[in-house]
Amino acid sequence: MNRQEKVYPSLGLYVHVPFCVAKCDYCAFYKETPSHQNLERYLCALLLEMKTIHDKRTFDTIYFGGGTPGILSPKAIDQIIEVLHTKMHKFPVEWTVEIAPHTISVEKLQHWKAAGVNRISMGIQSFSEATLRTLGRKQTPHQIFHAYELIRSAGFSNVAIDLIFSVPGQTSEQLLSDLSAAITLNPEHISTYCLSYENDTVLKNKFGEGSDESRDCDFYEIVCTFLETNGYKQYEISNFCKAGYVSLHNRNTWLMHEWIGIGPSASSQYRGLRYTNIAALEYWANGIESNSPKRTDIIELDPKILAIDEIIFGLRMNEGIDMAKNPYDSQLSSFFRDLCDKTLLMREGSKVRLTHQGRLLCDAISKEVLNIL
């Protein structure tokens, strides 16, 4: 067993499916158009890449993200699962598949369920037709409710949904309406994201910078208060869940454990390296087929990088971080005392965590941590 395995026994697998019928107006992620040729090219290379995984550990978590994994046909699902099962020493504790409401079918859900998937994450973003149009989302509110019924009918007892807030034209009353509709569905997990205006997106070109920090904070307060009041406990800045339904895959990532990413643009943190597969279907596939994977942003991980990232991501989680295990406690002690004096941080022995007010300023606090270190 190598050094990385001894230090980080947990192992996750992330499978990226880059296909979208159309790109949402706010999205800056890499995507591909789902043609028959592209899907076949992707599937053949993905199966080859999957076969290159050689690790005696089991996958604690598996996550199919995108893009739109729900776009895969039942036949493609079965082909992927057949190879994946040869790499699984036992079923993961958590196996998630992201699904968009307009791509769901009973047959696909049955195939995922039979394969061992036990968690579905559905990108809703809003229940308002007007807000969905502003975001460039392709689903309708009717499709959202119908898709959710299909997921539950298929036997999935762990369902996560995503919402976006502070959308242009959205009022606080509309946000509350979205939140009310969300808890009516009664999912186990809710992620909420403040809309960001990314470069080279339709939304940025249309609205410019668009964001209003004061409005964003007000809407975030509404989200936190409403969800906490209605039984969804916040465990990370953007994530809320019922008891026992924390996203294990994401939490392991935030804790700087290991994961293998496969598919174009998928990132990995594995065996002392952090890297990202090239975000180009053809180039990625050629690399896999020639046994010469094309990767970018390759970083050799050392204790300093991992320790700093542990702080940055640890501060995002409500549980915080135990600085007794981190070599930078003394360098940050004065800064942390100052945050405590401003009631932005709480410290109990070696454990530090941001207060609610501190989480509102998490990005600024993280930047200061980086400046100090």
NORZI-V874543 format. One line per field, one symbol per residue. burial: b if it has 16 or more other C-alpha atoms within 10 Angstrom, else e. Layout:
burial->???
This chain:
burial->eeeebeebebbbbbbbbbbbeebbbbbeebbbebeeeebeebbbbbbbbbeeeeeebbbbbbbbbbbbbbbbbbeebbebbeeeeebeeebbebbbbbbbbebbbeebbbbbbebebbbbbbbbbbbbeebbebbbbebbeebbeebbebbeebeeebbbbbbbbbbeeeebebbeebbbebbeeebbbbbbbbbbbbeebbbbeeeeebbeeeebeebbeebbebbeeeebbbbbbbbbbbeebbbbbebbbbbbbbbbbbbbbbbbbbbeebbbbbbbbeebbebbeeeebbbeeeeeeeeeeebbbbbbbbbbbbebbbbeebebbeeeeebbeebbeeebbbbeeeebbbbbebbbebeebbeebeeee
